[in-house]
Amino acid sequence: MKIFTVVSLSLIALTFLSCNTNDNDDLSNLTSKNTPSKSGMTSKVKMVDWQDGEEKVIIVGPNKQSCVGAYPMECLQIKENQEDNWTNFYDGINGFDYEPGYEYVIKVRPEADPYRPSDSGFFIYTLVEVISKTEI
């Protein structure tokens, strides 16, 4: 019985010790300088660093892209700066009426929602303002 207890406690301790607490794994720190592409080359993909309640201006592309989150769907294409590449935006934006063929510059406010399902994003996004809408 003592051997079973010692082995069980050792496995539990090993489980907790194997958790990675390395701060370098924080995806919000990715920039065009340190984001590798599939070919190993760096790309200009920059992830938007969302903070609860902090309004952010983003560019929304003229076309949606097929993507897979919790299930296959169509994602908005967004970026923060004109020189960045488009990145998938898996969530909706409350109050934003997207029309294909237009590039938008919009201001969005993310708000944390602790009650959202685990297979969805952490934030609920709300449109604050449409700054521009340009036909492409």
C-alpha positions, -999 to +999 in steps of 0.1 A: +000+000+000+029+024+008+044+018-026+011+026-043+008+059-023+044+069-031+040+061-068+007+080-070+021+111-052+052+110-075+030+109-106+009+138-093+040+158-085+055+151-119+023+162-136+024+196-119+061+200-125+057+193-162+034+224-167+053+250-186+054+285-170+079+300-195+068+336-202+083+333-237+053+313-248+030+343-245+014+346-279+005+382-274+042+391-278+043+378-314+054+405-339+065+405-375+101+401-364+096+369-344+067+351-361+080+322-382+061+311-413+055+275-424+086+277-445+107+288-415+110+324-428+097+352-408+065+369-420+047+401-413+019+384-393+012+404-362-014+392-337-036+418-323-029+422-285-064+425-271-069+439-236-102+440-217-120+473-223-092+488-243-105+501-276-085+491-307-086+503-343-084+475-368-086+471-406-111+446-418-105+431-452-129+430-482-133+392-482-138+365-456-115+335-456-123+298-449-109+289-415-113+262-388-118+272-352-141+250-331-156+241-365-152+251-402-164+286-408-157+319-426-134+343-408-131+381-411-096+391-422-081+417-399-048+436-393-037+466-372-015+483-398-015+485-436+019+468-439+008+437-419-005+406-435-042+396-429-049+373-400-081+353-392-106+368-368-127+339-355-153+359-335-181+382-345-183+419-337-215+431-322-231+459-341-208+455-372-226+448-405-199+434-427-204+437-465-180+418-488-161+440-512-154+468-487-123+474-466-132+489-432-113+508-406-132+503-373-128+509-336-136+478-315-139+473-277-132+438-263-149+429-231-140+398-211-168+373-207-160+345-182-192+327-191-184+320-228-180+284-238-144+271-237-144+265-275-149+302-282-128+333-276-124+350-242-138+384-253-170+397-267-162+424-293-184+454-298-182+480-326-175+515-312-172+533-346-168+527-383-140+551-392-140+544-429-156+521-454-139+518-488-151+498-518-123+475-531 
